[in-house]
Amino acid sequence: MTRFLPGASAAAPPRPDDVCLAVAERRLVVAVGPDGAWRFPTVGEIGGTPEAVPLGTLDGVPVWGTNVPSTVDAPYETHSWPSVAARLAEPLAALAGRALQVMTWRRTHRYCGACAQELADVPDEHARRCADCELFVPMQLSPAVLTLVRRGTDEILLVRHTYGPTALWALVAGFVEAGESLEEAVHREVAEEVGLAIDGVTYVASQPWAMSGPGVLLAGFTASCTDAAAEPTVDGRELAEAAWFRLDALPESLPPKFSLSRWLIDADERAYVSGRR
């Protein structure tokens, strides 16, 4: 079984056979075999890594990240993280997400926000420090919540956004505000986006989410609508539509199977079908 262990340090410099996660702007480089199968290239195949960033180990083999130009030649291709996550099983999808987030953060955090001097890497950490004013800049995490809201035992709330993949029916979600707990964020986001009051907020699982930017960490919750007759309302700015769906009549356009949103939806559907809801 393939196992990825994240890390920010390495015992030795990159070797030609080490795994290399190359990021071309917001896309990942994959090597395509004669049979069409995808894999991550090696350091030697990439042609060396002027910017070799340790990401951890994959089955004991060091994994490095690097930024490369936006164009690559066959047999290499660049693909978005959702495409890679849909094609490669865990933990390769998680590794790809980590590489994308770390390398994007490095590319967009080169200069000190206080004095504009170029930042220097902090050894053995995904962090940088300013040599002039000593500002410490770690790779920040951006927590976000998503919530599966239930009405009774047989319905869940799904929403469609006005941006992104607008055809998908997804869960209510949003970023956590400063000074706010995860549970408070759940109540606020549900109230702001669909105008519903909820209770029974319960944490389920979390997932790093490279599609929304560097350092995004999703925390998934379930909750119950306090009013069995309540209907959602949307303002048309962030959400185009919101509706209750029976668990035995869910729409086809749901989030991808590798997403935390889909895990929550599928778990509720299975529980309903088996009679545990």
Buried (B, 14 or more C-beta within 10 A) or exposed (E): EEEBEBBBEBEEEBEEEBBBBBBBEBBBBBBBEEEEEBEBBBBBBBEEBEEBBBBBBBEEEBBBBBBBEEEBEEEBBBBBBBBBBBBBEEBBBBBBBBBBBBBBBBBEBEBBEEEEEEBEEBEEEBBBBBEEEEBEBBBEEBBBBBBBBBBEEBBBBBBBBEEEEEEBBBBBBBEBEEEBEBBBBBBBBBEEBBBBEBEEBEEBEBBBBBBBBBBBBBBBBBBBBEEEEBBBEBEEEEBEBBBBBEBEEBEEEBBBEBBBBBBBBBBBBEEBEEEEB
